[in-house]
């Protein structure tokens, strides 16, 4: 793989919503290079050209008789091709909006089209199980080659300099070496919806309809990593590499966007439905309320790990569908004591691993903080925890880790809401690719009139407005509730968007450290 060009800073703020299509949008593609436009295709049979900076539609392209399923953009951005349910490929002039060429020939829906490097050849993959290669320099109506090894619909194609990779519903990724005339097949066992090679063509991501994204070795077919947690059982989902190929990004069927660290396989959705920070008498009752994806935020300080483990086992939900966080308590700082704390937490939970282990606060001293962090690194190496992070750390505490040359925390969990926005901490975390988890995002119900009135404007309650504000700011909010109805209500935030003007109003509510309503030990010496 190509070397990373920087930290895996995944965009977390909603920039614009492009919303002129009538019905589902099946595909969106950015222009190549530095050009700044987006093409999208949908159920309404149109392709639309957008300015993503302004959020405005520039042009609409109409010729398809059925839904548009795939778009590919030429290297010079002067042309694009589209395909869909009408079994045809259309080649378009971007500026004029006119069709340059119509390419029939497939016997079923065309799920995918891709140009080669200089857009002289176009590849199309179809429900008819074939991949067809078309010479765009001639007007020959017949394909120059047909690849018919697939035994079911071809869902995805990638055209490299000397190879073509395809993914099929038959569960195979097929790589055709055009120079050697050889075919290599990797069997993944489930319908393949996307194949995305790395820049150096040494590996590729394969997305399959079994809720897995697999990192595969291109030459050997060996699986190098497996990314799970997202919902994918019915629809085509396409995963891709993030910035610098340091992360993996994909959407899912529940409306979430997932980001994993490419190496560490940290799986945490951009919005986790529920934080169940249980009081001990409420554990069993809360676990009985069925929610499809759970994040349980526990801690050794809360003394509830045994109850949480019991509740998880009694819920009947598979362990790998529940994201468990715990935290090393302040008196346990130090290498040996922190390692022992991890072991004790595993014993109390009754689990083989903990998804995310944090240092609960910086309340000791520099040396003990660093020794505690080294202990978490060691626990991660031993497979006892999947991902490690910190909580209540200010920039100075995070700098201690960086200056020591140690692994960067994946997460910093801090008190964060409109009254206490922790701007210096958020800026540091964004710069260094650290996920910001916001605890107490609902301000414990201490809402002023502005928040209440804004919520009414959007026909939402204040808690929903505050969760939505956190999401649009790019945080992972952790709303606490043991009330099942309130848990569901807090997650009902994807059917509205706070305007930029109203976001500015909420942003202006910051009182700095004076706005904190919990212990907030981010300035500990």
C-alpha positions as CSV (number, residue, x, y, z in Angstrom):
1,X,0.0,0.0,0.0
2,X,1.0,3.6,-0.5
3,X,2.4,5.3,2.5
4,X,0.0,7.3,4.6
5,X,0.0,11.0,3.8
6,X,-1.3,12.1,7.1
7,X,-3.6,11.1,10.0
8,X,-6.9,9.4,9.3
9,X,-8.9,12.5,9.9
10,X,-12.4,11.5,8.7
11,X,-14.7,14.4,7.8
12,X,-17.3,14.6,10.5
13,X,-19.2,17.8,9.7
14,X,-22.1,18.0,7.3
15,X,-21.1,20.4,4.5
16,X,-24.0,20.5,2.1
17,X,-27.2,18.6,1.3
18,X,-27.8,18.1,-2.5
19,X,-31.5,17.4,-2.7
20,X,-33.1,17.8,-6.1
21,X,-33.5,14.2,-7.0
22,X,-37.0,12.7,-6.8
23,X,-36.6,9.4,-5.0
24,X,-33.5,7.3,-4.0
25,X,-30.0,8.4,-5.2
26,X,-28.0,5.4,-6.3
27,X,-24.7,6.9,-7.2
28,X,-22.5,10.0,-6.6
29,X,-19.1,10.7,-8.1
30,X,-16.6,13.5,-7.6
31,X,-14.9,15.0,-10.6
32,X,-11.2,14.0,-11.2
33,X,-8.2,16.0,-10.0
34,X,-8.8,19.5,-8.7
35,X,-12.1,20.0,-10.4
36,X,-14.9,20.8,-8.0
37,X,-18.2,19.3,-9.0
38,X,-20.2,16.2,-8.2
39,X,-22.4,14.0,-10.4
40,X,-25.3,12.0,-9.0
41,X,-27.7,9.5,-10.5
42,X,-31.0,8.3,-9.1
43,X,-34.3,6.5,-9.4
44,X,-35.8,9.5,-11.2
45,X,-33.7,8.5,-14.3
46,X,-31.6,11.6,-14.3
47,X,-28.0,12.5,-13.8
48,X,-27.4,15.8,-12.0
49,X,-24.3,18.0,-11.9
50,X,-23.7,19.9,-8.7
51,X,-21.4,22.6,-7.2
52,X,-20.7,21.0,-3.8
53,X,-19.3,24.2,-2.3
54,X,-22.6,26.1,-2.9
55,X,-24.9,23.2,-2.8
56,X,-26.5,24.2,-6.1
57,X,-27.5,22.1,-9.1
58,X,-25.7,23.2,-12.3
59,X,-27.3,20.9,-14.9
60,X,-29.5,17.9,-15.4
61,X,-29.0,15.1,-17.9
62,X,-32.0,13.1,-19.2
63,X,-31.9,10.2,-21.5
64,X,-32.2,7.0,-19.4
65,X,-35.5,5.1,-19.5
66,X,-35.0,3.6,-16.1
67,X,-33.0,4.3,-12.9
68,X,-29.4,5.4,-13.1
69,X,-27.1,3.0,-11.2
70,X,-23.6,3.9,-12.1
71,X,-21.5,6.9,-13.3
72,X,-17.9,7.2,-14.3
73,X,-16.0,10.4,-15.0
74,X,-13.2,10.7,-17.7
75,X,-9.7,11.8,-16.7
76,X,-10.1,15.3,-18.2
77,X,-13.6,15.8,-16.7
78,X,-15.0,16.6,-20.2
79,X,-17.1,13.5,-20.4
80,X,-18.9,11.0,-18.2
81,X,-20.7,7.7,-18.8
82,X,-23.8,6.5,-17.0
83,X,-25.7,3.2,-17.0
84,X,-28.8,1.7,-15.4
85,X,-31.9,-0.3,-15.6
86,X,-32.6,0.4,-19.3
87,X,-29.6,-1.9,-20.3
88,X,-27.8,1.0,-22.0
89,X,-24.7,3.0,-21.5
90,X,-24.8,6.7,-22.3
91,X,-21.7,8.8,-23.0
92,X,-22.2,12.5,-22.2
93,X,-20.5,15.8,-22.9
94,X,-20.4,17.5,-19.5
95,X,-20.6,21.1,-20.8
96,X,-23.3,20.8,-23.4
97,X,-25.4,18.1,-21.7
98,X,-25.7,16.2,-25.0
99,X,-25.3,12.5,-25.4
100,X,-22.2,11.6,-27.4
101,X,-23.0,8.0,-27.8
102,X,-25.5,5.4,-26.8
103,X,-24.2,1.9,-26.2
104,X,-26.7,-1.0,-26.1
105,X,-25.8,-4.7,-26.0
106,X,-26.3,-6.1,-22.5
107,X,-29.2,-8.3,-21.7
108,X,-29.9,-7.0,-18.3
109,X,-29.5,-4.0,-15.9
110,X,-26.0,-2.4,-16.1
111,X,-24.8,-2.1,-12.5
112,X,-21.4,-0.6,-13.2
113,X,-19.4,1.3,-15.8
114,X,-15.7,2.4,-15.6
115,X,-13.3,4.2,-18.0
116,X,-9.7,3.2,-18.4
117,X,-7.0,5.6,-17.6
118,X,-7.3,7.8,-20.8
119,X,-11.0,7.1,-21.4
120,X,-10.4,5.3,-24.7
121,X,-12.0,2.1,-23.4
122,X,-15.2,1.7,-21.3
123,X,-16.0,-1.4,-19.3
124,X,-19.6,-2.2,-18.3
125,X,-20.9,-5.0,-15.9
126,X,-24.4,-6.3,-16.0
127,X,-27.1,-8.4,-14.5
128,X,-26.4,-10.7,-17.5
129,X,-23.2,-11.8,-15.7
130,X,-20.9,-10.3,-18.4
131,X,-18.3,-7.6,-18.5
132,X,-18.0,-5.9,-21.9
133,X,-15.2,-3.7,-23.1
134,X,-16.0,-0.9,-25.6
135,X,-13.6,0.9,-27.8
136,X,-14.6,4.6,-27.7
137,X,-12.3,5.6,-30.5
138,X,-14.4,3.7,-33.0
139,X,-18.1,3.5,-33.8
140,X,-18.1,-0.3,-33.7
141,X,-21.3,-1.4,-32.0
142,X,-19.8,-4.7,-30.8
143,X,-17.6,-4.9,-27.7
144,X,-13.9,-5.5,-28.3
145,X,-14.0,-8.2,-25.6
146,X,-16.5,-9.9,-23.4
147,X,-15.6,-11.4,-20.0
148,X,-18.1,-14.0,-19.2
149,X,-16.6,-16.0,-16.3
150,X,-19.0,-14.7,-13.7
151,X,-22.0,-16.9,-12.8
152,X,-24.2,-14.2,-11.5
153,X,-24.7,-10.4,-11.9
154,X,-21.5,-8.3,-12.0
155,X,-21.9,-5.5,-9.5
156,X,-18.6,-3.7,-9.6
157,X,-15.6,-3.1,-11.9
158,X,-12.2,-1.4,-11.5
159,X,-10.0,-0.8,-14.5
160,X,-6.3,-0.5,-13.8
161,X,-3.4,0.1,-16.1
162,X,-2.8,-3.5,-16.8
163,X,-5.7,-5.3,-15.2
164,X,-9.5,-5.3,-14.7
165,X,-11.0,-6.4,-11.3
166,X,-14.6,-7.4,-11.0
167,X,-17.0,-8.3,-8.2
168,X,-20.0,-10.5,-8.7
169,X,-23.1,-11.7,-6.8
170,X,-21.6,-15.2,-7.2
171,X,-19.2,-14.2,-4.4
172,X,-16.0,-14.0,-6.5
173,X,-13.5,-11.2,-7.1
174,X,-11.9,-11.8,-10.5
175,X,-8.7,-10.1,-11.6
176,X,-7.9,-10.2,-15.3
177,X,-4.2,-9.6,-16.0
178,X,-4.4,-8.0,-19.5
179,X,-0.7,-8.3,-20.2
180,X,-0.3,-11.9,-19.2
181,X,-3.7,-13.0,-20.3
182,X,-4.3,-14.6,-16.9
183,X,-7.3,-14.7,-14.5
184,X,-7.1,-15.0,-10.7
185,X,-10.2,-15.6,-8.7
186,X,-10.7,-14.9,-5.0
187,X,-13.8,-16.5,-3.5
188,X,-15.3,-14.5,-0.6
189,X,-18.5,-16.5,-0.3
190,X,-21.0,-13.6,-0.4
191,X,-22.2,-11.2,-3.1
192,X,-19.5,-8.6,-3.8
193,X,-20.7,-5.1,-4.3
194,X,-17.5,-3.1,-4.5
195,X,-13.8,-3.6,-5.3
196,X,-11.5,-0.7,-4.6
197,X,-7.7,-1.2,-5.0
198,X,-5.1,0.8,-3.1
199,X,-3.1,3.4,-5.0
200,X,-0.1,1.0,-5.3
201,X,-2.3,-1.9,-6.4
202,X,-0.9,-4.1,-3.7
203,X,-4.2,-4.5,-1.9
204,X,-7.9,-4.0,-2.4
205,X,-11.1,-3.5,-0.4
206,X,-13.9,-5.9,-1.1
207,X,-17.4,-4.9,0.2
208,X,-19.8,-7.8,0.5
209,X,-23.5,-8.3,1.5
210,X,-22.7,-10.0,4.8
211,X,-21.7,-6.8,6.7
212,X,-18.0,-7.2,6.0
213,X,-15.4,-5.1,4.3
214,X,-12.2,-7.1,3.7
215,X,-8.8,-5.9,3.0
216,X,-7.2,-8.3,0.5
217,X,-3.7,-8.9,-0.8
218,X,-4.0,-8.3,-4.6
219,X,-1.3,-10.9,-5.6
220,X,-2.1,-13.7,-3.2
221,X,-5.8,-13.3,-2.4
222,X,-5.0,-13.4,1.4
223,X,-7.3,-11.5,3.7
224,X,-5.2,-8.9,5.6
225,X,-8.0,-7.3,7.7
226,X,-11.7,-7.6,8.2
227,X,-13.9,-4.6,9.1
228,X,-17.3,-5.3,10.6
229,X,-20.1,-3.7,12.7
230,X,-22.1,-1.9,9.9
231,X,-25.5,-3.1,8.7
232,X,-25.4,-4.6,5.2
233,X,-27.7,-7.5,4.2
234,X,-29.8,-6.3,1.2
235,X,-28.4,-3.3,-0.6
236,X,-25.2,-2.4,-2.6
237,X,-22.7,-0.7,-0.3
238,X,-19.4,0.7,-1.5
239,X,-16.5,1.1,0.9
240,X,-13.4,3.2,0.1
241,X,-10.1,4.3,1.5
242,X,-10.0,7.5,3.5
243,X,-7.3,10.2,3.3
244,X,-3.8,8.8,3.0
245,X,-5.3,5.3,2.9
246,X,-5.1,5.3,6.7
247,X,-8.8,4.5,7.2
248,X,-11.7,2.7,5.6
249,X,-15.1,4.5,5.1
250,X,-18.5,3.1,4.2
251,X,-22.2,3.8,4.7
252,X,-24.7,1.3,5.9
253,X,-28.4,0.4,5.6
254,X,-29.3,2.2,8.9
255,X,-28.1,5.6,7.7
256,X,-24.8,5.6,9.5
257,X,-21.3,6.3,8.1
258,X,-18.6,4.1,9.5
259,X,-14.9,4.8,9.7
260,X,-12.2,2.2,10.7
261,X,-8.5,2.6,11.3
262,X,-7.0,0.6,8.5
263,X,-4.5,-1.2,10.8
264,X,-6.2,-1.2,14.1
265,X,-9.7,-2.1,12.9
266,X,-11.3,0.4,15.2
267,X,-15.0,0.2,14.4
268,X,-17.1,3.0,15.7
269,X,-19.9,4.6,13.8
270,X,-20.2,8.3,13.3
271,X,-23.3,8.1,15.4
272,X,-23.8,5.5,18.1
273,X,-27.5,5.0,18.9
274,X,-27.3,4.8,22.6
275,X,-25.0,5.3,25.5
276,X,-26.2,3.1,28.4
277,X,-24.2,4.3,31.4
278,X,-26.1,2.1,33.8
279,X,-26.9,2.7,37.4
280,X,-26.7,-0.8,38.9
281,X,-30.5,-1.3,39.6
282,X,-31.3,-0.3,36.0
283,X,-29.0,-2.6,34.0
284,X,-31.3,-5.5,33.3
285,X,-34.3,-3.4,32.5
286,X,-32.4,-1.3,30.0
287,X,-30.9,-4.3,28.3
288,X,-34.3,-5.7,27.6
289,X,-35.1,-2.9,25.3
290,X,-34.1,-4.1,21.9
291,X,-32.1,-1.6,19.8
292,X,-30.2,-2.9,16.8
293,X,-26.8,-1.4,17.6
294,X,-25.5,-0.6,21.1
295,X,-22.7,1.3,22.6
296,X,-22.3,0.7,26.4
297,X,-20.2,3.3,28.0
298,X,-19.0,1.7,31.3
299,X,-16.0,2.4,33.6
300,X,-14.3,0.9,36.6
301,X,-15.3,4.0,38.6
302,X,-19.0,3.2,38.0
303,X,-18.6,-0.3,39.5
304,X,-21.1,-1.8,37.1
305,X,-19.0,-4.0,34.8
306,X,-20.4,-7.3,36.3
307,X,-23.9,-6.0,35.8
308,X,-23.2,-4.9,32.2
309,X,-21.6,-8.2,31.3
310,X,-24.6,-10.1,32.7
311,X,-27.1,-7.8,30.9
312,X,-25.2,-8.3,27.6
313,X,-25.3,-12.1,27.9
314,X,-29.0,-12.1,28.9
315,X,-30.0,-9.8,26.0
316,X,-29.3,-12.5,23.5
317,X,-27.5,-10.0,21.3
318,X,-24.2,-11.3,19.8
319,X,-21.2,-9.9,21.6
320,X,-19.7,-8.5,18.4
321,X,-22.8,-6.3,17.9
322,X,-22.3,-4.4,21.1
323,X,-19.5,-1.9,21.5
324,X,-18.2,-1.9,25.1
325,X,-16.2,0.9,26.5
326,X,-14.6,0.9,30.0
327,X,-12.0,3.2,31.7
328,X,-9.0,2.8,34.0
329,X,-9.7,4.6,37.2
330,X,-7.5,7.4,38.5
331,X,-5.9,5.5,41.5
332,X,-5.0,2.7,39.1
333,X,-2.5,4.8,37.1
334,X,0.8,3.1,36.5
335,X,2.0,0.3,34.2
336,X,1.4,-2.7,36.4
337,X,-1.7,-1.4,38.1
338,X,-3.3,-0.4,34.8
339,X,-2.6,-3.9,33.3
340,X,-4.1,-5.5,36.3
341,X,-7.1,-3.2,36.0
342,X,-7.7,-4.3,32.4
343,X,-7.5,-8.0,33.5
344,X,-9.9,-7.3,36.3
345,X,-12.4,-5.6,34.0
346,X,-12.3,-8.6,31.6
347,X,-13.0,-10.9,34.5
348,X,-15.9,-8.8,35.7
349,X,-17.4,-8.3,32.3
350,X,-16.9,-12.0,31.5
351,X,-15.6,-11.0,28.0
352,X,-12.6,-12.0,26.0
353,X,-11.9,-8.5,24.9
354,X,-13.0,-4.9,25.5
355,X,-13.8,-2.8,22.4
356,X,-12.5,0.5,23.8
357,X,-10.4,1.1,26.9
358,X,-9.8,4.7,28.1
359,X,-7.8,6.4,30.8
360,X,-10.6,8.0,32.7
361,X,-8.8,11.2,33.6
362,X,-5.4,12.8,33.8
363,X,-5.6,13.1,37.6
364,X,-2.2,11.8,38.6
365,X,1.1,13.1,37.1
366,X,3.0,13.0,33.8
367,X,5.0,9.9,34.5
368,X,2.1,7.8,35.8
369,X,-0.1,9.0,32.9
370,X,2.5,7.8,30.4
371,X,3.0,4.5,32.2
372,X,-0.7,3.9,32.1
373,X,-0.8,4.7,28.4
374,X,2.0,2.2,27.8
375,X,0.0,-0.4,29.7
376,X,-3.0,0.1,27.4
377,X,-0.7,-0.2,24.4
378,X,0.5,-3.5,25.8
379,X,-3.0,-4.7,26.5
380,X,-3.9,-3.9,22.9
381,X,-0.9,-5.9,21.6
382,X,-2.1,-8.8,23.7
383,X,-5.6,-8.7,22.2
384,X,-7.3,-7.8,25.5
385,X,-8.6,-4.5,24.1
386,X,-9.3,-3.6,20.5
387,X,-8.9,0.2,20.7
388,X,-7.4,2.6,23.3
389,X,-8.0,6.2,24.1
390,X,-8.3,8.8,26.9
391,X,-10.9,10.8,28.6
392,X,-10.9,14.4,30.0
393,X,-7.4,15.0,28.4
394,X,-6.5,18.5,27.5
395,X,-4.0,19.4,24.8
396,X,-1.1,19.3,27.3
397,X,-1.8,15.8,28.3
398,X,-2.2,14.7,24.7
399,X,1.1,16.4,23.9
400,X,2.8,14.3,26.6
401,X,1.9,11.2,24.6
402,X,3.0,12.6,21.3
403,X,6.3,13.9,22.6
404,X,7.0,10.5,24.1
405,X,6.7,9.0,20.6
406,X,3.8,6.7,21.7
407,X,0.8,5.7,19.8
408,X,-1.8,8.4,19.4
409,X,-5.1,7.9,21.3
410,X,-8.0,6.9,19.0
411,X,-10.5,8.7,21.2
412,X,-10.7,11.5,23.6
413,X,-14.0,11.6,25.6
414,X,-14.7,14.9,27.2
415,X,-17.7,17.0,28.5
416,X,-18.9,18.8,25.4
417,X,-22.2,20.7,24.8
418,X,-23.1,24.2,23.6
419,X,-22.3,25.7,27.0
420,X,-18.8,24.0,27.2
421,X,-17.4,23.5,23.7
422,X,-13.8,22.7,24.6
423,X,-12.5,24.5,21.5
424,X,-8.8,24.0,22.1
425,X,-9.2,20.3,22.8
426,X,-11.5,19.8,19.7
427,X,-9.0,21.7,17.5
428,X,-6.1,19.5,18.8
429,X,-8.0,16.3,18.3
430,X,-9.1,17.2,14.8
431,X,-5.5,18.1,13.8
432,X,-4.2,14.8,15.1
433,X,-7.0,12.5,13.9
434,X,-8.5,11.8,17.4
435,X,-12.2,11.0,17.5
436,X,-14.0,13.4,19.9
437,X,-16.7,11.7,22.0
438,X,-19.0,14.1,23.8
439,X,-20.3,13.2,27.2
440,X,-23.2,15.1,28.8
441,X,-24.3,16.3,25.4
442,X,-27.8,17.0,26.8
443,X,-26.5,19.3,29.5
444,X,-28.5,17.2,32.0
445,X,-31.7,19.0,30.9
446,X,-30.4,22.4,31.9
447,X,-31.7,24.1,28.7
448,X,-32.1,27.8,28.3
449,X,-35.0,29.4,26.4
450,X,-33.0,29.7,23.1
451,X,-32.5,25.9,23.0
452,X,-36.1,25.2,23.8
453,X,-37.4,27.7,21.1
454,X,-35.0,26.4,18.5
455,X,-36.2,22.8,19.2
456,X,-39.8,23.9,18.6
457,X,-38.8,25.5,15.3
458,X,-37.7,22.0,14.1
459,X,-40.6,20.2,15.7
460,X,-38.1,18.4,18.0
461,X,-37.5,18.2,21.7
462,X,-34.3,20.0,23.1
463,X,-32.5,16.7,23.6
464,X,-32.9,15.8,19.9
465,X,-31.7,19.3,18.9
466,X,-28.6,19.0,21.1
467,X,-27.7,15.5,19.7
468,X,-28.1,16.9,16.1
469,X,-25.9,19.8,17.0
470,X,-23.2,17.4,18.2
471,X,-23.4,15.4,15.0
472,X,-23.2,18.4,12.7
473,X,-20.2,19.6,14.7
474,X,-18.5,16.2,14.0
475,X,-18.6,14.7,17.5
476,X,-19.8,11.3,18.6
477,X,-22.4,12.2,21.2
478,X,-23.1,9.9,24.2
479,X,-26.5,10.8,25.5
480,X,-27.2,9.0,28.8
481,X,-30.6,7.5,29.4
482,X,-32.0,4.4,31.2
483,X,-35.5,5.2,29.8
484,X,-36.0,3.0,26.7
485,X,-38.4,5.5,25.1
486,X,-35.9,8.3,25.6
487,X,-33.1,6.2,24.1
488,X,-35.1,5.8,20.9
489,X,-36.2,9.4,20.9
490,X,-32.6,10.6,21.2
491,X,-31.7,8.6,18.1
492,X,-34.5,10.1,16.0
493,X,-32.3,12.9,14.6
494,X,-31.7,12.0,11.0
495,X,-34.8,13.6,9.5
496,X,-33.8,17.2,10.0
497,X,-30.8,19.5,9.6
498,X,-30.0,22.6,11.7
499,X,-29.5,25.6,9.4
500,X,-26.1,27.3,9.4
501,X,-27.7,30.4,11.0
502,X,-29.2,28.3,13.9
503,X,-25.9,26.4,14.2
504,X,-24.2,29.8,14.7
505,X,-26.7,30.7,17.3
506,X,-26.0,27.6,19.3
507,X,-22.2,27.9,18.8
508,X,-22.4,31.4,20.3
509,X,-23.7,29.9,23.6
510,X,-20.2,28.8,24.6
511,X,-19.2,29.9,28.1
512,X,-15.9,28.1,28.1
513,X,-14.9,26.3,31.3
514,X,-17.6,28.2,33.2
515,X,-20.2,26.3,31.2
516,X,-19.1,22.9,32.5
517,X,-21.6,21.0,34.6
518,X,-19.4,18.0,35.6
519,X,-15.9,17.6,37.1
520,X,-14.2,18.5,33.7
521,X,-10.6,17.9,34.9
522,X,-9.0,18.8,31.5
523,X,-6.6,21.3,33.2
524,X,-5.2,18.9,35.7
525,X,-1.4,19.4,36.3
